[in-house]
Amino acid sequence: MLRLIIFSIIQSALLCIGQVLLKMGVMHMDRSLGWKDFILHSILTNWWLLGCGVAMTSAGLTWMYILRHFKFSYAYPLTALSFVFGMWAAMWVFKEQVNGWQWLGILLILLGCYLVTK
């Protein structure tokens, strides 16, 4: 079970990193370009989006490993850990305010993950 938890944390962290890089990439896109230039200059040369692709691909490969080696009924609920990482990223990377209800939600997610792995 410890291996599943470790791989789930890695997969969730990679997924969150990919989402953060996606948001950063979209924020840095040039909106004045036409469609062809948009593809060539905004996507293919945007290092944030390229990093997003690497992180999301790594998360996908890690998820495939998890699915192959662990029971789905244990593995799938642990994907909720990505919400915990997402909340952390919202606070620390994007300087967003987190209210009490959001903290309660995070605590319930962690409690649920704990119960699933027991």
C-alpha positions as CSV (number, residue, x, y, z in Angstrom):
1,M,0.0,0.0,0.0
2,L,2.9,2.4,0.7
3,R,4.1,2.0,-2.9
4,L,0.6,3.0,-4.1
5,I,0.6,6.0,-1.9
6,I,4.0,7.1,-3.1
7,F,3.2,6.6,-6.8
8,S,-0.2,8.4,-6.3
9,I,1.6,11.4,-4.7
10,I,4.1,11.5,-7.6
11,Q,1.3,11.2,-10.2
12,S,-0.8,13.9,-8.5
13,A,2.1,16.3,-8.1
14,L,3.0,15.8,-11.8
15,L,-0.6,16.5,-12.8
16,C,-0.7,19.6,-10.7
17,I,2.6,20.8,-12.1
18,G,1.2,20.3,-15.6
19,Q,-1.9,22.3,-14.8
20,V,0.2,25.1,-13.3
21,L,2.4,25.2,-16.3
22,L,-0.7,25.2,-18.6
23,K,-2.1,28.2,-16.7
24,M,1.2,30.0,-17.0
25,G,1.5,29.2,-20.7
26,V,-2.0,30.5,-21.4
27,M,-1.3,33.7,-19.5
28,H,1.8,34.3,-21.7
29,M,0.1,33.7,-25.0
30,D,0.0,36.5,-27.6
31,R,-3.7,37.0,-28.3
32,S,-3.2,39.3,-31.3
33,L,-1.8,36.6,-33.7
34,G,-3.8,34.8,-36.4
35,W,-4.6,31.1,-36.1
36,K,-1.5,29.9,-38.0
37,D,0.9,32.2,-36.1
38,F,-1.0,31.4,-32.9
39,I,-0.1,27.7,-33.4
40,L,3.5,28.3,-34.5
41,H,4.5,31.1,-32.1
42,S,2.2,30.8,-29.1
43,I,2.1,27.1,-28.6
44,L,5.2,25.6,-30.2
45,T,7.6,28.2,-28.8
46,N,5.9,28.6,-25.4
47,W,8.2,26.9,-22.9
48,W,5.4,26.9,-20.3
49,L,3.2,24.8,-22.6
50,L,6.0,22.5,-23.6
51,G,6.7,21.9,-19.9
52,C,3.0,21.3,-19.4
53,G,3.2,18.6,-22.0
54,V,6.2,16.9,-20.4
55,A,4.5,17.0,-16.9
56,M,1.2,15.7,-18.2
57,T,2.8,12.9,-20.2
58,S,4.8,11.9,-17.1
59,A,1.6,12.0,-15.1
60,G,-0.1,9.8,-17.7
61,L,2.7,7.3,-17.7
62,T,2.8,7.1,-13.9
63,W,-1.0,6.6,-14.0
64,M,-0.6,3.7,-16.4
65,Y,1.9,2.1,-14.1
66,I,-0.4,2.5,-11.2
67,L,-3.3,1.0,-13.1
68,R,-1.2,-2.0,-14.1
69,H,0.1,-2.8,-10.6
70,F,-2.6,-1.8,-8.2
71,K,-6.3,-2.3,-7.7
72,F,-8.5,0.3,-9.3
73,S,-10.7,0.6,-6.2
74,Y,-7.7,1.8,-4.2
75,A,-5.9,3.8,-7.0
76,Y,-8.7,5.9,-8.4
77,P,-9.8,7.6,-5.1
78,L,-6.2,8.7,-4.5
79,T,-6.3,10.8,-7.6
80,A,-8.1,13.3,-5.4
81,L,-4.7,14.2,-4.0
82,S,-4.3,16.4,-7.1
83,F,-6.8,18.7,-5.5
84,V,-4.6,19.1,-2.5
85,F,-1.6,19.9,-4.6
86,G,-3.8,22.3,-6.7
87,M,-4.8,24.2,-3.5
88,W,-1.2,24.5,-2.5
89,A,-0.3,25.8,-6.0
90,A,-3.2,28.3,-5.9
91,M,-1.9,29.7,-2.6
92,W,1.8,29.7,-3.3
93,V,2.2,30.1,-7.0
94,F,-0.8,32.3,-7.9
95,K,-1.2,34.0,-4.5
96,E,-4.9,33.2,-4.2
97,Q,-6.8,33.4,-1.0
98,V,-8.1,30.1,0.4
99,N,-11.2,30.2,2.7
100,G,-12.3,28.0,5.5
101,W,-14.7,25.9,3.3
102,Q,-11.9,25.1,0.9
103,W,-9.7,24.0,3.8
104,L,-12.5,21.8,5.0
105,G,-12.8,20.3,1.6
106,I,-9.0,19.5,1.6
107,L,-9.3,17.9,5.0
108,L,-12.2,15.8,3.8
109,I,-10.2,14.7,0.8
110,L,-7.2,13.7,2.9
111,L,-9.5,11.9,5.3
112,G,-11.1,10.0,2.4
113,C,-7.7,9.0,1.0
114,Y,-6.7,7.8,4.5
115,L,-9.8,5.7,4.8
116,V,-9.4,4.2,1.3
117,T,-5.8,3.1,2.1
118,K,-6.7,1.5,5.5
